[in-house]
């Protein structure tokens, strides 16, 4: 009988511990959002200062790197000014292909665009990092990479409570990110979008 009572007490204690932990986690994450996706940037368009590479199949003299001018154009060989500002890589490739055909430079051009740097799009990394401030955003950049570019964490950083703030449909959304779980391979890195703010708080002793 005593063993049964003891076993029942242990069971109740375990259930209480699980509920307490769950409620504690829910309370900690209250006010934070769960991203619908953390891997697909919504805005891949280029702007002034951005650098990209054009690869024209089997035409090395037409391939090369370009920087978008302040007016949103590049000067492409044999074509002249091409407006690329506000367009994504796929759209830019299509424009160049059409121009090459229209000017009878190539009959069936095949153009690929590879973005080198989005200088016109930036993120901000603030709080307990070595070099807080504004950084150029690159497609696929994650929280861990952004923190590394910002010089890494300070000794007082509460990395597991890192917060990413993002504007979604004109409203700020906040996401809690555990840097420790990411670096230990327990979960995927949180992919950033242009305009995100990464805040690393300090530990409270």
N, C-alpha and C positions, 0 to 999 in steps of 0.2 A: 504493500500500500504506500509506504514512504517513497519507494522508488518511482511508483506511478505519479505521486504528487510532485516529486522532484523533476521527473521528466516533463510533466505538464508545465511546471514553472519555467524550465529551461526553454520550452517551446514558445511560451508567451514572451519570455525575455528576448528571444531571437526575433520574433515578429515585431516586437516593439522597436528593436534596434533597426530593423530594415525600414520600418515606417518612419522612424526618426531621421534616418539618413536620406530617404527619399524626399521627405518634407523639407529637410534642410537644403537639399540641392535645388528643389523647386523654388524655395524662398530665395536662394542665392541668385537663381537665374530669372527671377521675376523681373519683368520690364525689359527683357532682352528678346530679340527676334531670332527665329530659325530661318536661315536663308533658303529660298526655294532651290537655288543652285549656287554652288561656290566655285564653279569652274568655267563658266562661259561669260566673258566680258560682253557688256551690252553695246559698247561704243568703240568701234575699231576704226573710225574715220580719222584721216590725217589732217593736220593743221600746220600753220607756220612754224618753222623750226624743226619739224619732224624729218627724219632721215630714213630713206628706204632704198632697197636695191632692186633694179629692174634686170630680169634675165630674159633675153630674147633668144629662143631656141635656135642654135646653130648660127647665131649672129653676134659674135663677141664685140664687134665695134659698136653695136647698138646697146650693149649691156653695160651697166655701171650703177654707181650710187648717186642719189640725188637728195638735195635738201629743199624742202618746200619753202618758197619765198614768202615774204610778208603778204603778198597779194594772193597767195594760195596756188601759185603756179610753179612749174619747173620748165626748163628749156631743154627739150629733147632733140637729139641729133636728127637732122633731115626733116623734122616736123616743126620745130619751133616751140612757142609757149603752149603748154598743156595745163589746163586747170585740174588740179588734183585735190585741192582743199575741200573738206567736207565729204570726201569719198573714201570708201574702204578699199583695201587692197584688190579685191575682186573687180570692183567697178573701175579702178584705175587701170588695171590690166586690160579690161574690155575697151576703154577709151583709147589706149595706145594702139591696140590691135586694129581698131577701126580707122585710126589716123594713118597707120602704116599701109592699110589696104586702100584707103581713099586717095592717098598721094601716090599710089602704085609703087611703093617702095618694096613691099613684100606681098606676095599673092595670098599666102596662108600663114600669117605670123602666129606664133605661140608665145605668149608673154606671161611671165610669173612675177609677182611682187612679194618681196620679203621686207618687212618693216625692221629697221635696225634700232631706231629709238623714237619713242613718242615724247619729244621735248615739249609739245604743246599740252600734254596731259601729265598731271602730277598727282602725287599722294603726299600726305603729311604724316610723319612719324614723330610723336611727341611723348613726353614723360620720361621715364627712367631708361633712356638710351644714351649712348655716349655722345652722339651728334644729332640732336633733335632738329627737325626742320623739314623743308619741302624736298622731295626727291622725284626724278623723272619716273613715270610709270612705264612698265613694259608688259606686253601681253603675257599672261601666265604667271606674273609675279605673285608670290605668296607672302603671308605675314612674316614667316621666318626669314625669307630672303630680304624683305624690306628692313627688318630689324638689323640684319647683318650689314646691309648697305649703310645703315645709320650708325655703324660703329659697334653694334652689339649692345647687350644689356649692361646696366650698371649693377654693382653689388647689391643694391637695395631693391632691385626690380622684382615686382610680384608678377612674374611672367605668366602664371596660370590664370591671372585675372585680366589679361589683355583685352581691350575693347576696340572693335572696329565700328566706326560710325559711317553710314552710307546714306546718300539721298536716293530714295526710291519714290518716284512719282511725286516729287516735291516734298516728301516727308522724310525726316531722319529715322533711320533704322539702326539699332545697336545690336551687335553680335559679340558674345563672349567667346574668346578663343584661348585654348590651353596650349601655350607654347611647349610646355614640358611633354604633353601627350604627343604633339606633332614631332618633336625632336626624337622621342623614343620610339617612333614608328607606330604608335597606337591609333592614330587617326591621320587623315590626309591634311596637308597644309590648306589654310583658308585662302582661296584665290582672291586677290584684290582687284578692284575696278578703279578707273581714273576718278579722282576726287575723294577717295576714301581717306579717313583719318584713323590712324592706328595710335591708340593711347596705351602706354604701359605704365600702370600705377606703381607706386612704391609700397613696400611691405609696411604694415602697421604693427608695431611691436607692443 
